[in-house]
Amino acid sequence: MACGSWLTAWVQGLTFEQAMQVEPSDLEKLIGGVPLVKEYCADLAVSSLRDAAAQDVEVNEA
């Protein structure tokens, strides 16, 4: 939950292109690290952002 919240707040100030360049490790650094057993949370948050962006692009191109 924290990774997703931080990511959505962070990317609001970025361009689309910049947001698509965000890596899970960038998010982990931003929030001050995550426990090893929770690193998948940053991966999931970034993956979800990219999936949502791809769906938005598909809808806007149709």
PDB file of N, CA, C and O in Angstrom:
ATOM      1  N   MET A   1       0.825  -1.187   0.000  1.00  0.00           N
ATOM      2  CA  MET A   1       0.000   0.000   0.000  1.00  0.00           C
ATOM      3  C   MET A   1       0.874   1.258   0.000  1.00  0.00           C
ATOM      4  O   MET A   1       0.604   2.195  -0.750  1.00  0.00           O
ATOM      5  N   ALA A   2       1.894   1.284   0.816  1.00  0.00           N
ATOM      6  CA  ALA A   2       2.744   2.471   0.894  1.00  0.00           C
ATOM      7  C   ALA A   2       3.451   2.741  -0.426  1.00  0.00           C
ATOM      8  O   ALA A   2       3.555   3.894  -0.844  1.00  0.00           O
ATOM      9  N   CYS A   3       3.933   1.707  -1.084  1.00  0.00           N
ATOM     10  CA  CYS A   3       4.632   1.902  -2.357  1.00  0.00           C
ATOM     11  C   CYS A   3       3.699   2.511  -3.394  1.00  0.00           C
ATOM     12  O   CYS A   3       4.087   3.436  -4.108  1.00  0.00           O
ATOM     13  N   GLY A   4       2.487   2.010  -3.484  1.00  0.00           N
ATOM     14  CA  GLY A   4       1.528   2.548  -4.441  1.00  0.00           C
ATOM     15  C   GLY A   4       1.167   3.987  -4.146  1.00  0.00           C
ATOM     16  O   GLY A   4       1.054   4.802  -5.061  1.00  0.00           O
ATOM     17  N   SER A   5       0.986   4.308  -2.874  1.00  0.00           N
ATOM     18  CA  SER A   5       0.650   5.680  -2.486  1.00  0.00           C
ATOM     19  C   SER A   5       1.786   6.641  -2.801  1.00  0.00           C
ATOM     20  O   SER A   5       1.556   7.718  -3.351  1.00  0.00           O
ATOM     21  N   TRP A   6       3.002   6.261  -2.459  1.00  0.00           N
ATOM     22  CA  TRP A   6       4.158   7.100  -2.749  1.00  0.00           C
ATOM     23  C   TRP A   6       4.325   7.286  -4.251  1.00  0.00           C
ATOM     24  O   TRP A   6       4.600   8.389  -4.722  1.00  0.00           O
ATOM     25  N   LEU A   7       4.157   6.202  -4.995  1.00  0.00           N
ATOM     26  CA  LEU A   7       4.353   6.283  -6.440  1.00  0.00           C
ATOM     27  C   LEU A   7       3.336   7.215  -7.086  1.00  0.00           C
ATOM     28  O   LEU A   7       3.705   8.046  -7.916  1.00  0.00           O
ATOM     29  N   THR A   8       2.077   7.094  -6.726  1.00  0.00           N
ATOM     30  CA  THR A   8       1.071   7.955  -7.347  1.00  0.00           C
ATOM     31  C   THR A   8       1.296   9.415  -6.994  1.00  0.00           C
ATOM     32  O   THR A   8       1.077  10.288  -7.834  1.00  0.00           O
ATOM     33  N   ALA A   9       1.724   9.696  -5.783  1.00  0.00           N
ATOM     34  CA  ALA A   9       2.012  11.081  -5.408  1.00  0.00           C
ATOM     35  C   ALA A   9       3.226  11.604  -6.162  1.00  0.00           C
ATOM     36  O   ALA A   9       3.244  12.759  -6.588  1.00  0.00           O
ATOM     37  N   TRP A  10       4.230  10.768  -6.326  1.00  0.00           N
ATOM     38  CA  TRP A  10       5.474  11.176  -6.980  1.00  0.00           C
ATOM     39  C   TRP A  10       5.271  11.450  -8.463  1.00  0.00           C
ATOM     40  O   TRP A  10       5.733  12.475  -8.964  1.00  0.00           O
ATOM     41  N   VAL A  11       4.590  10.558  -9.173  1.00  0.00           N
ATOM     42  CA  VAL A  11       4.487  10.712 -10.624  1.00  0.00           C
ATOM     43  C   VAL A  11       3.560  11.851 -11.034  1.00  0.00           C
ATOM     44  O   VAL A  11       3.570  12.253 -12.198  1.00  0.00           O
ATOM     45  N   GLN A  12       2.779  12.369 -10.135  1.00  0.00           N
ATOM     46  CA  GLN A  12       1.912  13.495 -10.483  1.00  0.00           C
ATOM     47  C   GLN A  12       2.726  14.709 -10.926  1.00  0.00           C
ATOM     48  O   GLN A  12       2.225  15.546 -11.676  1.00  0.00           O
ATOM     49  N   GLY A  13       3.958  14.812 -10.477  1.00  0.00           N
ATOM     50  CA  GLY A  13       4.805  15.931 -10.861  1.00  0.00           C
ATOM     51  C   GLY A  13       5.718  15.633 -12.036  1.00  0.00           C
ATOM     52  O   GLY A  13       6.582  16.444 -12.369  1.00  0.00           O
ATOM     53  N   LEU A  14       5.539  14.470 -12.675  1.00  0.00           N
ATOM     54  CA  LEU A  14       6.407  14.068 -13.776  1.00  0.00           C
ATOM     55  C   LEU A  14       5.645  14.092 -15.100  1.00  0.00           C
ATOM     56  O   LEU A  14       4.416  14.028 -15.129  1.00  0.00           O
ATOM     57  N   THR A  15       6.398  14.184 -16.184  1.00  0.00           N
ATOM     58  CA  THR A  15       5.774  14.018 -17.492  1.00  0.00           C
ATOM     59  C   THR A  15       5.466  12.540 -17.677  1.00  0.00           C
ATOM     60  O   THR A  15       5.950  11.693 -16.926  1.00  0.00           O
ATOM     61  N   PHE A  16       4.652  12.241 -18.688  1.00  0.00           N
ATOM     62  CA  PHE A  16       4.332  10.846 -18.983  1.00  0.00           C
ATOM     63  C   PHE A  16       5.604  10.052 -19.242  1.00  0.00           C
ATOM     64  O   PHE A  16       5.775   8.951 -18.721  1.00  0.00           O
ATOM     65  N   GLU A  17       6.489  10.616 -20.047  1.00  0.00           N
ATOM     66  CA  GLU A  17       7.731   9.927 -20.396  1.00  0.00           C
ATOM     67  C   GLU A  17       8.592   9.675 -19.156  1.00  0.00           C
ATOM     68  O   GLU A  17       9.162   8.595 -19.003  1.00  0.00           O
ATOM     69  N   GLN A  18       8.684  10.659 -18.284  1.00  0.00           N
ATOM     70  CA  GLN A  18       9.458  10.496 -17.052  1.00  0.00           C
ATOM     71  C   GLN A  18       8.843   9.419 -16.167  1.00  0.00           C
ATOM     72  O   GLN A  18       9.556   8.595 -15.595  1.00  0.00           O
ATOM     73  N   ALA A  19       7.533   9.429 -16.056  1.00  0.00           N
ATOM     74  CA  ALA A  19       6.856   8.440 -15.211  1.00  0.00           C
ATOM     75  C   ALA A  19       7.088   7.024 -15.722  1.00  0.00           C
ATOM     76  O   ALA A  19       7.202   6.089 -14.930  1.00  0.00           O
ATOM     77  N   MET A  20       7.158   6.863 -17.033  1.00  0.00           N
ATOM     78  CA  MET A  20       7.374   5.532 -17.607  1.00  0.00           C
ATOM     79  C   MET A  20       8.806   5.051 -17.430  1.00  0.00           C
ATOM     80  O   MET A  20       9.095   3.871 -17.625  1.00  0.00           O
ATOM     81  N   GLN A  21       9.702   5.957 -17.063  1.00  0.00           N
ATOM     82  CA  GLN A  21      11.101   5.593 -16.816  1.00  0.00           C
ATOM     83  C   GLN A  21      11.360   5.195 -15.365  1.00  0.00           C
ATOM     84  O   GLN A  21      12.446   4.712 -15.042  1.00  0.00           O
ATOM     85  N   VAL A  22      10.380   5.391 -14.493  1.00  0.00           N
ATOM     86  CA  VAL A  22      10.542   5.063 -13.079  1.00  0.00           C
ATOM     87  C   VAL A  22      10.745   3.560 -12.919  1.00  0.00           C
ATOM     88  O   VAL A  22      10.016   2.755 -13.498  1.00  0.00           O
ATOM     89  N   GLU A  23      11.728   3.205 -12.140  1.00  0.00           N
ATOM     90  CA  GLU A  23      12.035   1.807 -11.848  1.00  0.00           C
ATOM     91  C   GLU A  23      11.695   1.507 -10.384  1.00  0.00           C
ATOM     92  O   GLU A  23      11.678   2.416  -9.555  1.00  0.00           O
ATOM     93  N   PRO A  24      11.425   0.242 -10.065  1.00  0.00           N
ATOM     94  CA  PRO A  24      11.148  -0.108  -8.671  1.00  0.00           C
ATOM     95  C   PRO A  24      12.248   0.345  -7.706  1.00  0.00           C
ATOM     96  O   PRO A  24      11.964   0.742  -6.576  1.00  0.00           O
ATOM     97  N   SER A  25      13.494   0.283  -8.157  1.00  0.00           N
ATOM     98  CA  SER A  25      14.598   0.705  -7.290  1.00  0.00           C
ATOM     99  C   SER A  25      14.535   2.203  -6.991  1.00  0.00           C
ATOM    100  O   SER A  25      14.924   2.636  -5.906  1.00  0.00           O
ATOM    101  N   ASP A  26      14.041   3.000  -7.957  1.00  0.00           N
ATOM    102  CA  ASP A  26      13.864   4.442  -7.730  1.00  0.00           C
ATOM    103  C   ASP A  26      12.839   4.668  -6.625  1.00  0.00           C
ATOM    104  O   ASP A  26      13.032   5.507  -5.745  1.00  0.00           O
ATOM    105  N   LEU A  27      11.755   3.915  -6.682  1.00  0.00           N
ATOM    106  CA  LEU A  27      10.707   4.033  -5.676  1.00  0.00           C
ATOM    107  C   LEU A  27      11.214   3.609  -4.305  1.00  0.00           C
ATOM    108  O   LEU A  27      10.923   4.263  -3.303  1.00  0.00           O
ATOM    109  N   GLU A  28      11.963   2.530  -4.258  1.00  0.00           N
ATOM    110  CA  GLU A  28      12.533   2.069  -2.990  1.00  0.00           C
ATOM    111  C   GLU A  28      13.436   3.133  -2.369  1.00  0.00           C
ATOM    112  O   GLU A  28      13.394   3.358  -1.160  1.00  0.00           O
ATOM    113  N   LYS A  29      14.251   3.785  -3.194  1.00  0.00           N
ATOM    114  CA  LYS A  29      15.122   4.854  -2.699  1.00  0.00           C
ATOM    115  C   LYS A  29      14.302   6.027  -2.190  1.00  0.00           C
ATOM    116  O   LYS A  29      14.621   6.611  -1.154  1.00  0.00           O
ATOM    117  N   LEU A  30      13.246   6.373  -2.916  1.00  0.00           N
ATOM    118  CA  LEU A  30      12.395   7.502  -2.543  1.00  0.00           C
ATOM    119  C   LEU A  30      11.784   7.312  -1.152  1.00  0.00           C
ATOM    120  O   LEU A  30      11.728   8.248  -0.355  1.00  0.00           O
ATOM    121  N   ILE A  31      11.335   6.110  -0.878  1.00  0.00           N
ATOM    122  CA  ILE A  31      10.673   5.889   0.420  1.00  0.00           C
ATOM    123  C   ILE A  31      11.644   5.435   1.506  1.00  0.00           C
ATOM    124  O   ILE A  31      11.231   5.112   2.619  1.00  0.00           O
ATOM    125  N   GLY A  32      12.917   5.411   1.183  1.00  0.00           N
ATOM    126  CA  GLY A  32      13.912   5.087   2.198  1.00  0.00           C
ATOM    127  C   GLY A  32      14.166   3.605   2.377  1.00  0.00           C
ATOM    128  O   GLY A  32      14.637   3.169   3.427  1.00  0.00           O
ATOM    129  N   GLY A  33      13.854   2.837   1.353  1.00  0.00           N
ATOM    130  CA  GLY A  33      14.093   1.400   1.395  1.00  0.00           C
ATOM    131  C   GLY A  33      12.879   0.628   1.885  1.00  0.00           C
ATOM    132  O   GLY A  33      11.999   1.163   2.559  1.00  0.00           O
ATOM    133  N   VAL A  34      12.864  -0.637   1.526  1.00  0.00           N
ATOM    134  CA  VAL A  34      11.811  -1.543   1.980  1.00  0.00           C
ATOM    135  C   VAL A  34      12.470  -2.832   2.428  1.00  0.00           C
ATOM    136  O   VAL A  34      13.548  -3.178   1.944  1.00  0.00           O
ATOM    137  N   PRO A  35      11.835  -3.551   3.350  1.00  0.00           N
ATOM    138  CA  PRO A  35      12.406  -4.843   3.764  1.00  0.00           C
ATOM    139  C   PRO A  35      12.516  -5.795   2.569  1.00  0.00           C
ATOM    140  O   PRO A  35      11.707  -5.731   1.644  1.00  0.00           O
ATOM    141  N   LEU A  36      13.498  -6.658   2.594  1.00  0.00           N
ATOM    142  CA  LEU A  36      13.726  -7.588   1.482  1.00  0.00           C
ATOM    143  C   LEU A  36      12.472  -8.379   1.132  1.00  0.00           C
ATOM    144  O   LEU A  36      12.202  -8.622  -0.044  1.00  0.00           O
ATOM    145  N   VAL A  37      11.717  -8.777   2.124  1.00  0.00           N
ATOM    146  CA  VAL A  37      10.520  -9.583   1.856  1.00  0.00           C
ATOM    147  C   VAL A  37       9.383  -8.753   1.280  1.00  0.00           C
ATOM    148  O   VAL A  37       8.350  -9.306   0.903  1.00  0.00           O
ATOM    149  N   LYS A  38       9.552  -7.440   1.204  1.00  0.00           N
ATOM    150  CA  LYS A  38       8.511  -6.557   0.666  1.00  0.00           C
ATOM    151  C   LYS A  38       8.938  -5.856  -0.623  1.00  0.00           C
ATOM    152  O   LYS A  38       8.219  -4.984  -1.111  1.00  0.00           O
ATOM    153  N   GLU A  39      10.092  -6.220  -1.182  1.00  0.00           N
ATOM    154  CA  GLU A  39      10.564  -5.572  -2.405  1.00  0.00           C
ATOM    155  C   GLU A  39       9.587  -5.767  -3.560  1.00  0.00           C
ATOM    156  O   GLU A  39       9.525  -4.936  -4.466  1.00  0.00           O
ATOM    157  N   TYR A  40       8.836  -6.841  -3.536  1.00  0.00           N
ATOM    158  CA  TYR A  40       7.867  -7.085  -4.610  1.00  0.00           C
ATOM    159  C   TYR A  40       6.814  -5.981  -4.653  1.00  0.00           C
ATOM    160  O   TYR A  40       6.198  -5.760  -5.695  1.00  0.00           O
ATOM    161  N   CYS A  41       6.601  -5.288  -3.539  1.00  0.00           N
ATOM    162  CA  CYS A  41       5.598  -4.224  -3.498  1.00  0.00           C
ATOM    163  C   CYS A  41       5.970  -3.079  -4.447  1.00  0.00           C
ATOM    164  O   CYS A  41       5.106  -2.535  -5.134  1.00  0.00           O
ATOM    165  N   ALA A  42       7.239  -2.720  -4.484  1.00  0.00           N
ATOM    166  CA  ALA A  42       7.685  -1.675  -5.401  1.00  0.00           C
ATOM    167  C   ALA A  42       7.546  -2.149  -6.844  1.00  0.00           C
ATOM    168  O   ALA A  42       7.147  -1.379  -7.718  1.00  0.00           O
ATOM    169  N   ASP A  43       7.874  -3.416  -7.095  1.00  0.00           N
ATOM    170  CA  ASP A  43       7.714  -3.978  -8.435  1.00  0.00           C
ATOM    171  C   ASP A  43       6.247  -3.942  -8.858  1.00  0.00           C
ATOM    172  O   ASP A  43       5.931  -3.570  -9.988  1.00  0.00           O
ATOM    173  N   LEU A  44       5.369  -4.325  -7.962  1.00  0.00           N
ATOM    174  CA  LEU A  44       3.939  -4.350  -8.260  1.00  0.00           C
ATOM    175  C   LEU A  44       3.403  -2.949  -8.522  1.00  0.00           C
ATOM    176  O   LEU A  44       2.604  -2.755  -9.438  1.00  0.00           O
ATOM    177  N   ALA A  45       3.830  -1.977  -7.735  1.00  0.00           N
ATOM    178  CA  ALA A  45       3.356  -0.604  -7.916  1.00  0.00           C
ATOM    179  C   ALA A  45       3.780  -0.052  -9.278  1.00  0.00           C
ATOM    180  O   ALA A  45       2.968   0.541  -9.987  1.00  0.00           O
ATOM    181  N   VAL A  46       5.038  -0.245  -9.641  1.00  0.00           N
ATOM    182  CA  VAL A  46       5.538   0.264 -10.924  1.00  0.00           C
ATOM    183  C   VAL A  46       4.881  -0.488 -12.076  1.00  0.00           C
ATOM    184  O   VAL A  46       4.515   0.123 -13.081  1.00  0.00           O
ATOM    185  N   SER A  47       4.729  -1.779 -11.947  1.00  0.00           N
ATOM    186  CA  SER A  47       4.065  -2.572 -12.982  1.00  0.00           C
ATOM    187  C   SER A  47       2.621  -2.123 -13.169  1.00  0.00           C
ATOM    188  O   SER A  47       2.143  -2.028 -14.299  1.00  0.00           O
ATOM    189  N   SER A  48       1.935  -1.851 -12.086  1.00  0.00           N
ATOM    190  CA  SER A  48       0.549  -1.382 -12.162  1.00  0.00           C
ATOM    191  C   SER A  48       0.454  -0.026 -12.844  1.00  0.00           C
ATOM    192  O   SER A  48      -0.458   0.215 -13.635  1.00  0.00           O
ATOM    193  N   LEU A  49       1.397   0.858 -12.539  1.00  0.00           N
ATOM    194  CA  LEU A  49       1.434   2.166 -13.189  1.00  0.00           C
ATOM    195  C   LEU A  49       1.603   2.006 -14.698  1.00  0.00           C
ATOM    196  O   LEU A  49       0.900   2.646 -15.479  1.00  0.00           O
ATOM    197  N   ARG A  50       2.526   1.161 -15.095  1.00  0.00           N
ATOM    198  CA  ARG A  50       2.778   0.954 -16.522  1.00  0.00           C
ATOM    199  C   ARG A  50       1.574   0.315 -17.219  1.00  0.00           C
ATOM    200  O   ARG A  50       1.232   0.688 -18.341  1.00  0.00           O
ATOM    201  N   ASP A  51       0.940  -0.639 -16.556  1.00  0.00           N
ATOM    202  CA  ASP A  51      -0.252  -1.269 -17.140  1.00  0.00           C
ATOM    203  C   ASP A  51      -1.379  -0.254 -17.311  1.00  0.00           C
ATOM    204  O   ASP A  51      -2.042  -0.224 -18.348  1.00  0.00           O
ATOM    205  N   ALA A  52      -1.590   0.568 -16.301  1.00  0.00           N
ATOM    206  CA  ALA A  52      -2.639   1.588 -16.383  1.00  0.00           C
ATOM    207  C   ALA A  52      -2.331   2.595 -17.487  1.00  0.00           C
ATOM    208  O   ALA A  52      -3.232   3.014 -18.214  1.00  0.00           O
ATOM    209  N   ALA A  53      -1.083   2.978 -17.613  1.00  0.00           N
ATOM    210  CA  ALA A  53      -0.694   3.924 -18.651  1.00  0.00           C
ATOM    211  C   ALA A  53      -0.907   3.313 -20.038  1.00  0.00           C
ATOM    212  O   ALA A  53      -1.383   3.987 -20.951  1.00  0.00           O
ATOM    213  N   ALA A  54      -0.556   2.050 -20.187  1.00  0.00           N
ATOM    214  CA  ALA A  54      -0.737   1.381 -21.478  1.00  0.00           C
ATOM    215  C   ALA A  54      -2.222   1.313 -21.840  1.00  0.00           C
ATOM    216  O   ALA A  54      -2.582   1.516 -23.000  1.00  0.00           O
ATOM    217  N   GLN A  55      -3.073   1.035 -20.877  1.00  0.00           N
ATOM    218  CA  GLN A  55      -4.511   0.994 -21.131  1.00  0.00           C
ATOM    219  C   GLN A  55      -5.033   2.373 -21.510  1.00  0.00           C
ATOM    220  O   GLN A  55      -5.888   2.496 -22.387  1.00  0.00           O
ATOM    221  N   ASP A  56      -4.528   3.398 -20.860  1.00  0.00           N
ATOM    222  CA  ASP A  56      -4.945   4.761 -21.169  1.00  0.00           C
ATOM    223  C   ASP A  56      -4.545   5.137 -22.591  1.00  0.00           C
ATOM    224  O   ASP A  56      -5.323   5.759 -23.314  1.00  0.00           O
ATOM    225  N   VAL A  57      -3.343   4.762 -22.988  1.00  0.00           N
ATOM    226  CA  VAL A  57      -2.875   5.062 -24.340  1.00  0.00           C
ATOM    227  C   VAL A  57      -3.760   4.335 -25.359  1.00  0.00           C
ATOM    228  O   VAL A  57      -4.131   4.916 -26.378  1.00  0.00           O
ATOM    229  N   GLU A  58      -4.098   3.074 -25.090  1.00  0.00           N
ATOM    230  CA  GLU A  58      -4.966   2.317 -25.997  1.00  0.00           C
ATOM    231  C   GLU A  58      -6.326   2.992 -26.156  1.00  0.00           C
ATOM    232  O   GLU A  58      -6.842   3.105 -27.268  1.00  0.00           O
ATOM    233  N   VAL A  59      -6.896   3.433 -25.056  1.00  0.00           N
ATOM    234  CA  VAL A  59      -8.212   4.064 -25.089  1.00  0.00           C
ATOM    235  C   VAL A  59      -8.157   5.381 -25.865  1.00  0.00           C
ATOM    236  O   VAL A  59      -9.054   5.682 -26.652  1.00  0.00           O
ATOM    237  N   ASN A  60      -7.117   6.149 -25.640  1.00  0.00           N
ATOM    238  CA  ASN A  60      -7.004   7.453 -26.299  1.00  0.00           C
ATOM    239  C   ASN A  60      -6.656   7.339 -27.783  1.00  0.00           C
ATOM    240  O   ASN A  60      -6.923   8.259 -28.556  1.00  0.00           O
ATOM    241  N   GLU A  61      -6.067   6.226 -28.178  1.00  0.00           N
ATOM    242  CA  GLU A  61      -5.751   6.028 -29.593  1.00  0.00           C
ATOM    243  C   GLU A  61      -6.943   5.481 -30.377  1.00  0.00           C
ATOM    244  O   GLU A  61      -6.967   5.550 -31.606  1.00  0.00           O
ATOM    245  N   ALA A  62      -7.913   4.947 -29.675  1.00  0.00           N
ATOM    246  CA  ALA A  62      -9.087   4.356 -30.357  1.00  0.00           C
ATOM    247  C   ALA A  62     -10.051   5.388 -30.854  1.00  0.00           C
ATOM    248  O   ALA A  62     -11.076   5.043 -31.443  1.00  0.00           O
TER     249      ALA A  62
END
